[in-house]
Amino acid sequence: DIQMTQSPSTLSASVGDRVTITCRASQSISYWLAWYQQKPGKAPKLLIYKASSLESGVPSRFSGSGSGTEFTLTISSLQPDDFATYYCQQYNNYWTFGQGTKVEVK
Amino acid sequence: EVQLVESGGGLVQPGGSLRLSCAASGFTFSTYSMNWVRQAPGKGLEWVSHITSSSTTIYYADSVKGRFTISRDNAKNSLYLQMNSLRDEDTAVYYCARGSSGYYYDYWGQGTLVTVSS
């Protein structure tokens, strides 16, 4: 089974900050990685697929990079609506999610 | 507009059964793979099961294999999850999610809560 490890688990930031979340896979997954945003009581929302492709309608301040085993999600300038929990997901071999990164107000 | 609406959740005793449904609209259901994902209270996301567009290929997470059965009815635009031999650890919000061509999940339902407790 492929394990996905996100860091940090919690991130404290302010509006306007540049935020970076890391996701590591236990084995190479090429670029078969997606990022989701989830707010309390809501379903996850797709942000990024294929490691760096921005889903339609997602603000351009979100970007993804990486391949193989190491990936990052970057929010270039954090907005009030971005405080949420973010999950990475590999879909190279079945499906596995990271444990999540909560972005909270500093 | 793509819509996925889950139903069928509720309170069930350990060892009991429950059938979840997911009604799809706004897209050609029969051409997309579908998935179930769950989230235990205060926890992260866990993939549960996958079914291809014509039901030819089905996968399950080890944690539910042999107890859960995924199915679909393309004529009714519906996805199902039959859950048997339920355990306390199956307590979660269950989401249905559409699989895109790349097998990531581009649309999710709002979820239905399953509580397994005596």
Interface residues (C-beta under 8 A of the other chain):
Chain A: W32 A34 Y36 Q38 K42 A43 P44 K45 L46 Y49 K50 E55 Y87 Q89 Y91 Y94 W95 T96 F97 G98 Q99 G100
Chain B: N35 G44 L45 E46 W47 H50 Y59 A61 Y95 S100 G102 Y103 Y104 Y105 D106 Y107 W108 G109 Q110 G111
